[in-house]
Amino acid sequence: MNFQAKDLMELVGEKKPTNPRKKFVIRLLNCIRDLRSNESLNRKQIDYLLYQIEQRDKMIDELREKNIALLSQRLSEHKPFQRLNIVA
């Protein structure tokens, strides 16, 4: 998307924009400018967040495997038909 200020002003309307409309257009223009200037920074942040999500998922999988192993170990230690309270 390649918006120009006049394009945004056309979206607002032909009549003179009211203060809230003008503020909205100015905020929108500032956001677009910031996104363009910080594009590489934003990409780095997104990559870092994706990496953090992957690490969290790996940790959750490892903990799940450890919990399953521990649960099966505890189950094998108890006598058959003994009542066991398991909270999942």
C-alpha positions as CSV (number, residue, x, y, z in Angstrom):
1,M,0.0,0.0,0.0
2,N,1.4,3.3,-1.0
3,F,-0.9,6.0,0.6
4,Q,-0.4,9.6,0.1
5,A,-1.7,12.3,2.4
6,K,-4.2,13.4,-0.2
7,D,-5.5,9.9,-0.6
8,L,-6.2,9.7,3.1
9,M,-7.8,13.1,3.1
10,E,-10.1,11.9,0.3
11,L,-11.1,8.9,2.5
12,V,-12.1,11.4,5.2
13,G,-14.2,13.3,2.7
14,E,-14.3,16.4,0.6
15,K,-15.5,18.7,3.3
16,K,-13.1,20.2,5.8
17,P,-12.2,17.5,8.3
18,T,-13.5,17.9,11.9
19,N,-10.9,17.8,14.7
20,P,-11.5,14.1,15.4
21,R,-11.3,13.2,11.7
22,K,-8.1,15.3,11.3
23,K,-6.5,13.7,14.4
24,F,-7.4,10.3,13.0
25,V,-5.8,11.0,9.6
26,I,-2.7,12.5,11.3
27,R,-2.4,9.4,13.6
28,L,-2.8,7.1,10.6
29,L,-0.1,9.0,8.6
30,N,2.2,8.8,11.5
31,C,1.7,5.1,11.9
32,I,2.4,4.5,8.2
33,R,5.5,6.6,8.4
34,D,6.7,4.7,11.5
35,L,6.0,1.4,9.9
36,R,8.0,2.3,6.8
37,S,11.0,3.7,8.8
38,N,11.0,0.7,11.2
39,E,10.3,-2.1,8.8
40,S,13.7,-3.8,9.4
41,L,13.3,-3.3,13.1
42,N,9.8,-4.7,13.1
43,R,11.0,-7.7,11.1
44,K,13.7,-8.4,13.7
45,Q,11.1,-8.1,16.5
46,I,8.8,-10.5,14.7
47,D,11.6,-13.0,14.2
48,Y,12.6,-12.7,17.8
49,L,9.0,-13.3,19.0
50,L,8.7,-16.3,16.7
51,Y,11.9,-17.7,18.1
52,Q,10.6,-17.2,21.7
53,I,7.4,-19.0,20.7
54,E,9.3,-21.9,19.3
55,Q,11.4,-22.1,22.5
56,R,8.4,-22.0,24.7
57,D,6.7,-24.8,22.6
58,K,9.9,-27.0,22.9
59,M,9.9,-26.4,26.7
60,I,6.2,-27.3,27.0
61,D,6.8,-30.5,25.0
62,E,9.8,-31.5,27.2
63,L,7.8,-30.8,30.4
64,R,4.9,-32.8,29.0
65,E,7.2,-35.8,28.3
66,K,8.8,-35.6,31.7
67,N,5.3,-35.5,33.4
68,I,4.2,-38.5,31.4
69,A,7.3,-40.4,32.3
70,L,7.0,-39.5,36.0
71,L,3.3,-40.4,36.0
72,S,3.9,-43.8,34.4
73,Q,6.8,-44.4,36.9
74,R,4.5,-43.7,39.8
75,L,1.7,-45.9,38.3
76,S,4.2,-48.8,38.0
77,E,5.3,-48.4,41.6
78,H,1.8,-48.8,43.0
79,K,0.1,-52.1,43.5
80,P,-2.5,-53.0,40.9
81,F,-6.1,-51.9,41.6
82,Q,-4.9,-49.4,44.2
83,R,-6.8,-46.2,44.1
84,L,-4.7,-43.3,42.8
85,N,-5.7,-39.7,42.7
86,I,-4.3,-38.2,39.5
87,V,-4.8,-34.5,38.7
88,A,-4.1,-33.6,35.1
